[in-house]
Amino acid sequence: MLTFLAFIVAIALLIAVHEFGHYRVAVACGVKVLRFSIGFGKPLLRWQSKKGGTEFVVALFPLGGFVKMLDEREAPVAPAERHLAFNTQSLGRRSAIVAAGPAANLLLAVLLYSVVNWTGVQLPAAILAPPALESMAAQVGLAGGEQVVRAALDGEAEVEVRSFEDLRWQLTRGALEGQDVRLWVLGDKNASEREFLLRLSALDSQDVDARMFQKMGVTGPLTRPVMGDIMPDSAASQAGLRNGDEVTQVDGKPILDGQALRVLIRQSVVNGKAPTQAWTIVRDGQRLLLNVTPRVVQENGQPVGRIGAYVGAPPEQVLVRYGVLDGSWQALVKTWDVSLLTLKMMGRMLIGEASIKNISGPLTIADYAGKSAGLGLTQYLIFLALISVSLGVLNLLPVPVLDGGHLMYYLWEGVTGRPVSDAWMERLQKGGVAVLMLMMSVALFNDISRLFG
């Protein structure tokens, strides 16, 4: 239920803001708006503005919306109202009205990011978990436990890394732009800074997908290998493990991270059986040796090890907060950066340099809406900001039927001095619908593969 409500609220809000952008600029330009609708289908709420005569509607299916303006191309217009019609406006005014929808979504993203920056958010600290042996991080000498304090892409100034999210963002930028990233890290409180270079320019173009962080070796923040809730009659209970025990070694192998311990337990099955492991733990300041035998369970048809306990403490958290001016500027920069990276990713997918598996549809959006809402209001606002940027950028693409397609028509009109002919308009609109249907089909297929595959 939370996922459904979070998704509906997100879509309705973003569509309402988008359509309000069109509506408000249309009114400011002197265009008569006949209907402002959020959703399609049977109207649930309906009222009419006394001043402008606009009918406002909230319909049954909130997965879209529209602003219907007075227009001679759609219906006859009385001579006395011709100056209020959309099609009689100047090229500049028509362009402003069309561009106002995407612009409203981008401004909403700036506002949401600003609110998050002003109120502050608890985020995982940029302390690295042990990387896989074959990963880039391991190859350059990172072992896990280091705290990243600064980062820089090639040719750019160093930026402070305040959280693990900051680190992921810089690495994402480097991967998408094909640039190496320098990291400055601290091994412990008494150690001096060390510099490492991740050669993200060596990533294959098809590596820029959901698995790219695994290839980098930066999959998540460090989590202490501490035992949490232990189920009765489980392998962990029978071995004598208790809540709060910290694991330091398994079969003589040092354990630094909860994720590494979970992987070790999962992969303990050999020929359908899980051998007994010698665990060295620290309990109340004392070292103990316990024998733990994971139980074999089937997961997606594969045998994996389980001990029946929550493994790993939450990562260390830091409060990230900015002042009013700095927070607003950071929000503006973040919205700009996300917009540019979204466009670059779309461009790379178009020319085959990035996988189309990165396209997400409504099922994935709904899933993330529910997950972010479950984490609290701040995470939900961050999710809304990201989707608002995506909606704004998507609508600015030069695809007929989208706002960017109409702006493309106006560009042609501005250059040639004449509008696109009705015949060409019809052909382009049909092509635009076909492109959108193809994108929606790919997105839905990716959603099903990602969530149910």
Secondary structure, DSSP 4 states (H G I P E B T S, - for coil): -HHHHHHHHHHHHHHHHHHHHHHHHHHHTTPPEEEEEEEEEEEEEEEE-TTT-PEEEEEEEEEEEEEEE--TTTS---GGGGGGSGGGS-HHHHHHHHHHHHHHHHHHHHHHHHHHHHH-EEEE-SBBPPPPTTSHHHHTT--S--EEEEEEETTS--EE--SHHHHHHHHHHHHHHT--EEEEEESSTTSPPEEEEE-GGGS-GGG-STTHHHHHT--SB----BEEEE-TTSHHHHHT--TT-EEEEETTEE---HHHHHHHHHTT-BTTB---EEEEEEETTEEEEEEE-PEEEEETTEEEEE-SEEESPPPPEEEE---HHHHHHHHHHHHHHHHHHHHHHHHHHHTTSS-GGG---HHHHHHHHHHHHHT-HHHHHHHHHHHHHHHHHHHTSS-TTSHHHHHHHHHHHHHHSSPPPHHHHHHHHHHHHHHHHHHHHHHHHHHHHHHH-
